[in-house]
Amino acid sequence: MNLRKHFDIPSSLIYLNTPGSGLLPKQVVQWRAQRENEFYDPSGFLRDQQPALIESVRAEIASCFSTAVERTFCTPNFSFGFSTLIDRMPKNLHYLLLQEDYPSLNYPIISRGLRHKFSRVSAHLEQDILDAVAKYSPDVLLLSLVQYINGVKIDLDFIKQLKKSYPDLIIIGDGTQLLGTETFDFDESGFDALGASGYKWLLSGFGNGFMMLSEQLTHLLKNAIGTPPAPGENMWSKKSMLQTFFEPGHQDTMSMGTLGQSLIFLQEIGLDKIQSHLIQLVNFAYEELHSRGLLLPIAAERKIHSALINVQIPPARYEELLHAGVRCFPRGTGIRIGIHIYNTLQDIHQLLKIIDRGNLK
């Protein structure tokens, strides 16, 4: 499946930095250019249509990830949505965090002085979490679906089973490093809240994100918030109570519109086809890197692989990769790469040639 044609990528470039920032499809770039021209036309009406655009994006998110529009909220990024969520929840909850998880997940809990414990992240991540839940009896589990440094991906079937075993456990996830790489049904996932920023695998640039809530968590939030007086202003008359928190003011219609257009693009291709494409590339990359001893032990031991890989090349060799046309980024003890729909087997072969030729191990 040739998906590279949908992107403007120079033939000399191997773009593997999606975990840092994904590329925009050509059709989305064209939409942005046309939208900007129309938006700044004094005789136009786009500036008056912000609510309608946000509503359309909210509908695209809900459709793409199989949930209800009224439990979906547009946010500037994951961090804003998550902090807003935490500040609306009861203050006496006990949180379980993962060691060295993304700062936007862990730091809001730590900085607010909320009760928390940590679960380790090993090759046996799911058992680690089970052991920690049994030991600490947390009210809330927080985790990234894919760990941003080592690429460890949680078994999504495990989350479903965990929720069945502990139905009162509130499970909150950051899907920024996963959504856009495979099909995902939020209402069947076991998560009570899942948010994401759009600038990585969702190919949407900066300034957009979202938060999706389960019926269970929506009910808890409404009880925790109580019944504040409804805003008297007409412009907020159609907002739900939760929208006044997650979507409190005007939003950048260009940024949010870009997310909507990228979701349309991904759905037109089919997330199932994207998933199949990535499985082929990722499995090949893991096999080749493993044979060279370039995988983290924690990743090499797991059967479930994400499209984010920390290649064990010394970070000091980063500049050499850049000069060879490889876009990547140093993280932890290695160089982080990400494989997405614009990548090909040729990209992986070329990366391996550069590694072998330059003796970058």
C-alpha positions in Angstrom: 0.0 0.0 0.0 1.6 3.2 -1.2 0.7 5.9 1.3 3.8 8.0 1.0 2.2 9.7 -2.1 -0.1 11.5 0.3 2.8 13.5 1.8 5.4 15.9 0.5 8.6 14.0 1.6 11.9 14.6 -0.2 13.4 11.4 -1.6 16.6 12.1 0.4 14.7 12.1 3.7 13.7 9.2 6.0 11.2 10.7 8.3 11.1 8.7 11.5 10.3 11.4 14.0 6.5 10.9 14.3 6.8 10.4 18.1 8.0 14.0 18.2 5.8 15.5 15.5 3.9 13.8 12.6 3.6 15.1 9.1 0.5 16.7 7.6 -1.1 15.0 4.6 -1.0 17.1 1.4 -4.8 17.4 1.3 -4.8 18.7 4.8 -2.1 21.3 4.0 -4.2 22.4 1.0 -7.3 22.7 3.2 -5.4 24.9 5.6 -4.2 27.2 2.8 -7.7 27.6 1.5 -9.2 27.9 4.9 -6.7 30.7 5.9 -7.5 32.7 2.7 -11.2 32.4 3.3 -10.9 33.2 7.0 -9.1 36.5 6.5 -11.4 37.6 3.8 -13.3 40.5 5.4 -16.4 39.7 3.4 -16.4 36.1 4.5 -18.3 34.5 7.4 -15.9 31.8 8.6 -15.0 33.8 11.7 -18.7 33.6 12.8 -18.8 29.8 12.5 -16.5 28.7 15.3 -19.1 26.8 17.2 -20.2 24.8 14.2 -16.6 23.9 13.3 -15.8 22.7 16.8 -19.0 20.6 16.8 -18.0 19.0 13.5 -14.6 18.1 14.9 -16.1 16.7 18.0 -18.3 14.5 15.8 -15.3 13.3 13.8 -13.4 12.3 17.0 -16.4 10.4 18.3 -16.9 8.7 15.0 -13.3 7.8 14.6 -12.9 6.3 18.1 -16.4 4.9 18.6 -17.9 7.0 21.4 -20.7 9.5 22.0 -20.3 13.1 20.9 -21.7 14.4 24.2 -18.8 12.6 26.0 -16.2 14.0 23.7 -14.4 17.3 24.2 -12.1 19.3 22.0 -9.0 20.6 23.9 -5.9 22.5 22.9 -3.8 19.5 23.8 -3.7 16.4 26.0 -2.1 18.2 29.0 -4.9 20.8 29.2 -7.6 18.2 29.0 -6.0 16.0 31.6 -5.3 18.7 34.1 -8.9 19.9 33.6 -10.2 16.4 34.3 -8.0 15.9 37.4 -9.2 19.3 38.9 -12.8 18.3 38.5 -12.4 14.9 40.3 -12.9 14.3 44.0 -9.8 15.3 45.9 -9.5 12.3 48.1 -8.8 9.7 45.3 -5.7 7.5 45.4 -3.7 7.4 42.1 -1.5 4.7 40.7 1.1 6.0 38.3 3.8 4.3 36.1 7.4 5.0 36.8 9.0 7.4 34.3 5.7 7.8 32.4 5.0 11.0 30.4 5.4 14.1 32.7 2.0 15.5 31.6 0.4 12.4 33.3 2.5 12.1 36.4 3.4 15.7 37.3 -0.1 17.1 37.6 -0.8 14.4 40.3 2.5 15.0 42.1 2.4 18.8 41.9 -1.2 18.9 43.3 -0.1 16.8 46.3 -2.6 14.1 45.5 -2.1 10.7 47.0 -0.2 8.4 44.7 1.9 5.3 44.4 4.1 4.0 41.5 4.1 0.8 39.5 7.3 -0.2 37.8 7.5 -0.6 34.1 9.2 -3.9 33.1 8.8 -6.4 30.3 6.0 -7.8 32.4 4.1 -4.5 32.6 0.6 -6.0 32.9 1.6 -8.2 35.8 3.4 -5.3 37.4 0.1 -3.3 37.2 -1.9 -6.2 38.6 0.4 -6.6 41.5 0.4 -2.8 42.2 -3.4 -2.7 42.1 -3.7 -5.6 44.5 -1.1 -4.1 46.8 -2.2 -0.4 46.9 -5.9 -0.6 46.1 -5.9 2.7 44.1 -9.0 4.5 43.0 -7.4 5.6 39.7 -4.9 4.1 37.3 -3.0 6.5 35.0 -0.9 5.3 32.1 0.3 6.1 28.6 -0.9 3.5 26.1 2.7 3.6 24.7 5.6 4.7 26.8 7.2 7.7 25.2 10.8 6.7 25.8 11.0 3.0 25.5 8.0 2.3 23.2 6.4 -0.3 25.6 2.8 -0.7 24.6 0.1 -1.8 27.0 -1.9 -4.9 26.1 -5.2 -3.3 25.3 -7.0 -6.6 26.0 -5.5 -6.5 29.5 -7.1 -3.1 30.1 -10.5 -4.6 29.3 -10.0 -7.5 31.6 -8.6 -5.3 34.4 -11.8 -3.2 34.1 -14.0 -6.3 34.4 -12.0 -7.5 37.4 -12.0 -4.0 39.1 -15.1 -2.3 37.8 -14.8 0.6 40.3 -11.2 1.3 39.2 -11.0 4.5 37.1 -8.6 4.0 34.2 -7.3 7.1 32.5 -5.0 6.9 29.5 -2.9 9.1 27.3 -3.3 7.9 23.7 -1.0 10.4 22.1 1.6 7.8 21.1 -1.0 5.3 19.8 -4.1 6.8 18.3 -3.8 7.0 14.6 -1.8 3.7 14.3 -4.7 1.2 14.7 -8.4 0.9 15.1 -9.6 1.9 18.6 -13.1 1.6 20.1 -13.2 3.8 23.2 -16.5 2.6 24.6 -15.3 -1.0 24.5 -11.8 -0.3 25.6 -12.1 -0.4 29.4 -10.8 3.2 29.7 -12.9 5.7 31.6 -11.0 8.6 30.1 -8.7 8.8 27.1 -7.1 11.9 25.7 -4.6 12.7 23.1 -2.8 15.5 21.4 -3.1 15.6 17.6 0.4 16.5 16.6 2.0 13.1 16.5 0.4 10.0 14.9 -2.9 11.9 14.2 -1.0 14.1 11.8 -2.7 17.3 12.8 0.0 19.8 13.8 0.0 21.7 17.1 -2.8 23.3 19.1 -5.4 20.5 19.1 -6.4 17.5 21.1 -9.3 15.9 22.8 -10.6 14.0 25.8 -13.2 11.2 25.8 -15.1 10.1 28.9 -17.0 7.0 29.8 -20.6 7.1 31.1 -19.3 6.0 34.5 -16.7 8.8 34.8 -19.2 11.4 33.4 -21.6 10.5 36.2 -18.8 10.7 38.8 -17.7 14.1 37.5 -21.2 15.5 37.6 -21.7 14.4 41.2 -18.3 15.8 42.2 -19.0 19.2 40.5 -22.6 19.4 41.8 -25.0 21.8 40.1 -23.2 25.2 39.6 -25.5 27.9 38.2 -25.8 27.8 34.4 -24.0 30.6 32.5 -26.4 33.3 31.7 -24.8 34.4 28.5 -26.6 33.3 25.4 -23.3 32.3 23.6 -22.9 29.5 26.2 -26.5 28.5 26.4 -25.9 25.3 24.4 -22.8 24.2 26.3 -23.1 21.3 28.6 -21.7 21.7 32.1 -18.6 19.6 31.3 -18.1 21.6 28.1 -17.8 24.8 30.2 -14.7 23.2 31.8 -13.1 21.3 28.9 -14.0 23.9 26.2 -14.2 27.1 28.3 -13.5 29.7 25.6 -12.8 30.4 22.0 -10.6 27.8 20.2 -8.3 28.1 17.2 -10.5 26.9 14.4 -7.5 26.4 12.1 -5.8 24.0 14.6 -9.0 22.2 15.5 -10.1 22.1 11.9 -6.8 20.5 11.0 -7.5 17.7 13.5 -10.9 17.2 11.9 -9.5 17.0 8.4 -6.7 14.6 9.4 -9.2 12.3 11.0 -11.3 12.4 7.8 -8.1 11.5 5.9 -7.2 8.6 8.3 -10.7 7.2 8.1 -10.8 7.5 4.3 -7.7 5.3 4.2 -9.0 3.1 7.0 -7.4 2.6 10.3 -7.6 -1.1 9.8 -5.5 -0.8 6.7 -3.1 1.5 8.4 -2.8 -1.0 11.2 -1.9 -3.8 8.8 0.6 -1.6 7.0 2.4 -0.7 10.3 2.4 -4.3 11.6 4.4 -5.4 8.5 6.9 -2.6 8.9 7.2 -2.7 12.6 7.7 -6.5 12.8 10.4 -6.3 10.1 12.1 -3.4 12.0 12.0 -5.3 15.3 13.5 -8.4 13.8 16.3 -6.6 12.1 17.2 -4.4 15.0 17.0 -7.3 17.4 19.4 -9.3 15.3 21.8 -6.4 15.6 21.4 -6.1 19.4 19.9 -2.7 19.0 16.6 -3.1 21.0 16.1 -2.3 24.6 15.8 -5.5 26.6 12.4 -4.4 27.9 11.2 -4.1 24.3 12.9 -7.2 23.0 11.2 -9.4 25.6 7.7 -8.3 24.8 5.5 -9.9 22.2 3.4 -6.7 21.7 5.2 -4.0 19.7 4.4 -0.4 19.2 5.4 1.7 16.2 7.7 3.7 18.6 11.2 2.1 18.9 14.2 3.2 21.0 17.1 2.1 18.9 20.2 1.5 21.1 22.5 3.8 19.2 24.5 6.2 21.4 22.7 9.5 21.6 26.0 11.2 20.7 25.6 9.7 17.2 22.4 11.6 16.6 24.0 14.3 14.4 25.4 11.6 12.1 21.9 10.2 11.5 20.6 13.7 10.8 23.4 14.3 8.3 22.5 11.0 6.6 18.9 12.2 6.1 17.2 10.4 9.0 14.8 12.4 11.1 14.7 11.0 14.6 15.4 12.1 18.2 17.7 11.1 21.1 15.7 9.7 24.1 17.0 7.9 27.1 19.9 5.6 26.2 19.3 5.6 22.5 17.7 7.2 19.4 13.9 7.1 19.3 12.2 6.4 15.9 8.6 6.0 14.9 7.2 4.2 11.9 4.0 5.6 10.4 1.9 5.4 7.2 4.3 7.5 5.1 7.1 5.0 5.9 8.1 2.1 3.6 10.2 -1.1 3.8 12.7 0.9 1.8 12.9 3.4 4.6 13.7 0.6 7.1 16.3 -1.0 4.8 18.0 2.4 4.2 18.1 3.1 8.0 19.7 -0.3 8.6 22.3 0.4 5.8 23.1 3.7 7.4 23.5 2.0 10.8 25.7 -0.8 9.4 27.8 1.4 7.2 28.5 4.0 9.9 29.1 1.4 12.6 26.7 3.4 14.9 26.2 0.6 17.5 
